[in-house]
Amino acid sequence: MILFRYERNVFYEEEEQAARLMLEVYHTIKETKKGFWIHVSPMKKRFVLKEGKKRYAYPTKEEALNNFIERTKSCIGFNKHYLRKAKAFLIVAEALQYDLQKPILASSE
């Protein structure tokens, strides 16, 4: 049996980058009641469930593409969250930097 998974790939050509999808094709090496074993690299095997919402690879290209879309939406959500946090910390750090640049006045006690 053959399983499919879409992965993102970025190509850089003369200072421009192009986003491309790569379709990974995996040949199963063993089938069990619950799933399949595939080679994801020459030295690494991975178990893929037959059923389930989140699987590493899928029996059809359509299912693999739908999974890629959902993974990408999730990635965007995480990155938006990290971007909001990073912006907040940048504001705090720049305010601290501004405070550190102020001259310290000696008190007359």
C-alpha positions in Angstrom: 0.0 0.0 0.0 1.1 3.6 -0.7 0.6 6.5 1.8 0.9 10.2 1.1 1.9 13.3 3.1 2.3 16.9 1.9 5.3 18.9 3.2 6.2 22.5 2.7 9.4 23.4 0.9 10.9 26.8 0.3 13.1 27.4 -2.7 15.4 30.4 -2.9 16.2 31.7 -6.3 18.1 35.0 -6.8 16.9 36.7 -3.6 13.3 35.5 -4.0 11.7 32.6 -2.3 9.0 30.4 -3.6 6.7 28.3 -1.5 6.1 24.8 -2.9 4.3 21.8 -1.7 6.1 18.4 -1.9 4.1 15.2 -2.0 5.9 12.6 0.0 5.1 9.0 -1.1 5.6 6.2 1.4 5.5 2.5 0.6 4.3 0.4 3.6 6.8 -2.2 4.8 4.4 -4.0 7.1 0.7 -3.9 7.9 -0.9 -4.6 11.3 -4.6 -4.6 12.5 -4.1 -1.0 13.7 -1.9 0.5 11.0 1.2 0.5 8.8 4.9 0.7 9.2 6.7 3.0 6.7 10.3 4.2 6.2 10.5 7.9 6.6 14.2 7.9 6.0 16.7 5.1 5.2 17.3 4.5 8.9 14.0 5.5 10.5 10.6 3.7 10.5 7.4 5.2 11.6 4.0 3.7 12.6 0.9 5.2 10.9 -2.5 4.5 12.2 -5.2 3.3 9.8 -7.9 5.2 11.6 -7.8 8.5 13.5 -8.0 12.2 13.0 -4.3 12.9 13.2 -2.1 10.6 11.1 1.3 11.1 9.7 0.4 9.9 6.2 -2.9 9.1 4.4 -4.0 6.6 1.8 -5.2 9.3 -0.6 -3.7 12.5 -1.9 -6.9 14.3 -1.0 -6.8 13.3 2.6 -3.1 14.2 2.8 -3.8 17.6 1.3 -6.7 18.2 3.8 -4.3 17.2 6.7 -1.7 19.6 5.3 -4.2 22.5 5.3 -5.3 21.8 8.9 -1.6 21.5 10.0 -0.9 24.8 8.3 -3.9 26.5 9.9 -2.7 25.3 13.3 0.8 26.5 12.6 -0.5 29.9 11.8 -2.4 30.0 15.0 0.6 29.2 17.1 2.8 31.7 15.2 0.2 34.5 15.8 0.3 33.7 19.5 4.1 33.8 19.6 4.1 37.0 17.5 1.8 38.7 20.0 4.0 37.6 22.9 7.2 38.7 21.2 5.7 42.2 20.4 4.7 42.6 24.1 8.2 41.6 25.3 9.8 43.9 22.8 7.7 46.9 24.1 8.8 46.0 27.7 12.4 45.7 26.7 12.5 48.9 24.8 10.9 50.7 27.7 13.5 49.3 30.0 16.2 50.3 27.6 14.8 53.9 27.6 14.8 53.9 31.4 18.4 52.7 31.6 19.5 55.6 29.3 18.1 58.2 31.7 20.8 59.9 33.9 20.7 59.0 37.5 20.4 62.0 39.8 22.1 62.0 43.1 19.8 62.7 46.0 20.7 65.4 48.4 20.2 63.9 51.8 
